[in-house]
């Protein structure tokens, strides 16, 4: 498996060659804990997510990606925000794709399943929200989670 390398406002970043609509999902359980994965491609912690496939709606993609990466079935409950900063470039070393950020971040509640790692996640666990920001993660993921925890009720548009 190749690596995922995130660049932010970096003059040495590769020039983007793709733009792929994707979702990230902040799933909570009844205790208010956040479902987190330790990514296989960069060892950082993140919320589940991935590309929206042709023929899928945004919520369908969010539910599918969460189940594939974590073993948790969820129900979409809201929108944290939109993230499309052209200064954020993601390089996938397996195929040379340099993707400009384009992500919709949704909220969800868990309705079934057990945390189970996948090929994309080395570790899956429920993390108390006050402990989430102590985990090593990319700055863009930290921003998404910070926006969720701030709980303003208004979606971030960026």
C-alpha positions as CSV (number, residue, x, y, z in Angstrom):
1,X,0.0,0.0,0.0
2,X,1.2,3.5,-0.8
3,X,1.3,6.4,1.5
4,X,-0.9,9.4,1.8
5,X,1.1,12.7,2.3
6,X,-0.7,15.9,3.2
7,X,0.7,19.2,2.1
8,X,-0.6,22.5,3.3
9,X,0.4,25.8,1.8
10,X,3.7,24.2,0.9
11,X,5.7,25.5,-2.1
12,X,7.2,22.0,-2.6
13,X,3.8,20.3,-2.8
14,X,3.0,18.6,-6.1
15,X,0.7,20.4,-8.5
16,X,-2.8,18.9,-8.0
17,X,-4.0,16.6,-10.8
18,X,-7.4,15.6,-9.5
19,X,-10.4,16.9,-7.5
20,X,-12.5,14.1,-5.9
21,X,-15.7,14.8,-3.9
22,X,-15.3,13.0,-0.6
23,X,-16.9,12.7,2.8
24,X,-15.6,12.5,6.3
25,X,-18.0,11.3,9.1
26,X,-17.8,12.3,12.8
27,X,-19.7,9.4,14.4
28,X,-20.7,9.5,18.0
29,X,-22.0,6.9,20.4
30,X,-24.5,7.3,23.2
31,X,-21.7,8.3,25.6
32,X,-20.7,11.1,23.2
33,X,-17.4,9.4,22.3
34,X,-16.1,10.0,18.7
35,X,-15.3,7.0,16.4
36,X,-11.6,7.3,15.3
37,X,-9.4,5.3,13.0
38,X,-5.6,5.1,12.8
39,X,-5.0,5.2,9.1
40,X,-3.0,2.5,7.4
41,X,-1.5,4.8,4.8
42,X,0.1,7.5,7.1
43,X,-0.5,6.2,10.7
44,X,-2.4,9.4,11.6
45,X,-5.7,9.3,13.5
46,X,-8.7,10.5,11.5
47,X,-12.5,10.1,11.3
48,X,-13.7,7.6,8.7
49,X,-14.3,8.8,5.1
50,X,-13.5,8.5,1.5
51,X,-14.6,9.3,-2.1
52,X,-18.2,9.5,-3.2
53,X,-18.8,6.9,-5.9
54,X,-20.8,7.5,-9.0
55,X,-24.5,6.6,-8.3
56,X,-24.2,7.4,-4.6
57,X,-25.6,10.3,-2.6
58,X,-23.5,12.1,0.0
59,X,-25.2,10.3,2.9
60,X,-24.9,6.9,1.2
61,X,-21.2,7.4,0.7
62,X,-20.8,8.5,4.3
63,X,-22.6,5.4,5.7
64,X,-20.7,3.0,3.3
65,X,-17.3,4.5,4.1
66,X,-17.9,4.3,7.8
67,X,-19.0,0.7,7.7
68,X,-16.1,-0.3,5.4
69,X,-13.4,1.4,7.5
70,X,-14.8,0.8,11.0
71,X,-17.4,-2.0,11.1
72,X,-19.9,0.6,12.6
73,X,-23.3,1.2,11.0
74,X,-24.3,4.8,11.4
75,X,-27.2,7.2,10.6
76,X,-26.4,10.7,9.3
77,X,-27.5,13.5,11.5
78,X,-26.0,16.7,10.2
79,X,-23.3,18.7,8.5
80,X,-20.1,20.1,10.2
81,X,-18.9,21.8,7.0
82,X,-17.4,21.9,3.6
83,X,-13.6,21.9,3.1
84,X,-12.1,22.8,-0.3
85,X,-8.9,24.7,0.4
86,X,-6.8,24.6,-2.8
87,X,-3.7,25.1,-0.6
88,X,-4.3,21.6,0.8
89,X,-2.9,18.9,-1.5
90,X,-2.9,15.2,-0.8
91,X,-0.4,13.0,-2.5
92,X,-1.1,9.3,-2.9
93,X,2.3,7.7,-3.6
94,X,0.8,4.4,-4.9
95,X,-0.4,6.1,-8.1
96,X,1.0,9.7,-8.1
97,X,-2.4,11.2,-7.6
98,X,-2.1,14.7,-6.2
99,X,-5.6,15.6,-5.0
100,X,-6.9,19.1,-4.1
101,X,-8.9,18.9,-0.9
102,X,-12.7,18.6,-1.4
103,X,-14.5,17.1,1.5
104,X,-18.0,17.3,3.1
105,X,-17.9,16.6,6.8
106,X,-21.1,15.1,8.2
107,X,-22.2,14.1,11.7
108,X,-23.7,10.7,12.5
109,X,-24.8,8.5,15.3
110,X,-23.8,4.8,15.7
111,X,-26.7,2.4,15.4
112,X,-24.9,-0.9,15.2
113,X,-21.7,-2.9,14.7
114,X,-18.5,-3.3,16.5
115,X,-15.2,-1.3,16.0
116,X,-13.3,-3.5,13.5
117,X,-10.1,-2.5,11.6
118,X,-9.9,-2.8,7.8
119,X,-7.2,-2.5,5.1
120,X,-7.6,1.3,5.5
121,X,-7.5,1.4,9.3
122,X,-4.9,-0.2,11.6
123,X,-7.0,0.6,14.7
124,X,-10.6,1.6,15.3
125,X,-11.8,2.9,18.7
126,X,-14.2,5.1,20.5
127,X,-12.4,8.1,22.0
128,X,-13.8,10.5,24.6
129,X,-14.1,13.9,22.9
130,X,-11.8,15.5,25.5
131,X,-9.0,13.1,24.4
132,X,-9.5,13.2,20.7
133,X,-7.3,16.3,20.0
134,X,-4.3,14.7,21.8
135,X,-4.1,12.1,19.1
136,X,-1.6,12.6,16.3
137,X,-3.4,13.7,13.2
138,X,-3.1,16.0,10.1
139,X,-3.9,19.6,10.7
140,X,-6.9,19.5,8.3
141,X,-8.4,16.6,10.3
142,X,-7.8,18.4,13.6
143,X,-9.6,21.5,12.1
144,X,-12.6,19.4,11.1
145,X,-12.9,17.9,14.6
146,X,-12.4,21.2,16.3
147,X,-15.2,22.7,14.3
148,X,-17.4,19.8,15.4
149,X,-16.5,20.1,19.1
150,X,-17.0,23.9,19.0
151,X,-20.7,23.0,18.2
152,X,-21.7,26.4,16.7
153,X,-24.6,24.9,14.9
154,X,-23.5,26.6,11.7
155,X,-21.6,24.7,9.0
156,X,-18.1,25.7,8.2
157,X,-17.7,26.8,4.6
158,X,-14.1,26.8,3.3
